[in-house]
Amino acid sequence: MANLLDLSKRMKKLAASIPRETNRAKVEVAGAMLQYLTFNGTPVDTSKALSNWQIGFNGPAVGILEALIPGISGWTAQASARVAYDIGMQSLRATYLKTGISVHLTNNAEYIVALNEGHSKQNRDFVAQALAIGQTKLRNFKMKLDYV
């Protein structure tokens, strides 16, 4: 009988840890994609497209943002990337303990599709590259479940 009670306790502990670990996976996968898009993927001239990577919850983010740190010829790219990434990660971390919330990585800049299709010679297909990074991150994600 003691073994069944012990098993029951361990199963309850395991079940309780799954939502937390699922949320951790959500933050890590979206964070990896955001990191790529802000620091490497998105072509930069004025920093407006880069600044428009936004986190939406239970649906896409709405609205178009101005450049977080305006510039020309990409000279504010790294500073804008840092701010955009930090804002996004702060939003993601705020959902860490909340279950049932979907995350949407959104960019509403008017010309983001043209950039992704190669309008800029800096990079193209960066959205597909970010998705591949997210898929790899999720595939390699190791849950730390409480079952002992």
C-alpha positions, -999 to +999 in steps of 0.1 A: +000+000+000+029+024+008+042+019-027+008+030-043+006+060-020+042+070-030+034+065-066+003+087-063+023+115-047+050+113-073+024+114-101+008+144-086+041+162-083+049+153-119+016+166-132+020+198-113+054+205-130+042+201-166+025+235-169+055+253-156+079+235-179+055+240-209+056+278-201+094+276-199+095+260-233+072+287-247+095+315-233+127+299-245+115+291-280+099+325-286+130+342-270+154+324-293+133+334-323+131+370-311+169+371-305+176+360-340+151+384-356+163+414-336+200+409-336+207+390-369+177+385-391+159+417-398+176+441-423+181+475-407+182+510-422+161+533-399+155+506-372+117+508-377+112+472-389+136+459-362+117+479-335+084+464-346+090+428-334+063+426-307+050+399-285+012+394-286-007+372-262-036+350-274-034+369-307-010+390-328+002+423-315-015+453-331-002+487-341+029+499-357+058+513-336+082+540-345+119+531-344+129+526-308+163+543-315+159+560-349+189+561-372+200+560-408+220+534-427+218+509-399+240+528-374+215+523-346+209+486-354+226+471-323+211+496-298+176+491-313+181+454-313+190+454-276+160+475-267+135+455-288+148+422-275+147+434-239+111+446-242+101+414-258+118+392-232+103+412-204+068+406-219+076+369-224+089+364-188+057+380-175+037+350-188+061+324-174+037+313-147+005+318-166-009+287-183-031+287-214-017+318-230-004+316-266+025+337-277+025+355-311+057+371-324+044+398-347+058+426-369+033+451-383+058+473-401+043+482-435+072+468-454+082+437-434+069+413-461+090+431-488+121+429-465+115+392-459+112+387-497+146+402-503+139+440-508+170+446-488+203+429-498+212+424-461+190+394-456+160+376-469+137+348-457+146+357-421+111+347-409+117+312-422+151+312-405+136+323-372+110+295-375+137+269-381+155+282-350+123+279-330+117+244-342+153+233-334+150+249-299+117+231-292+131+198-305+161+201-282+141+214-252+146+193-221+118+194-196+129+193-160+099+175-145+095+170-108+089+133-104+113+121-078 
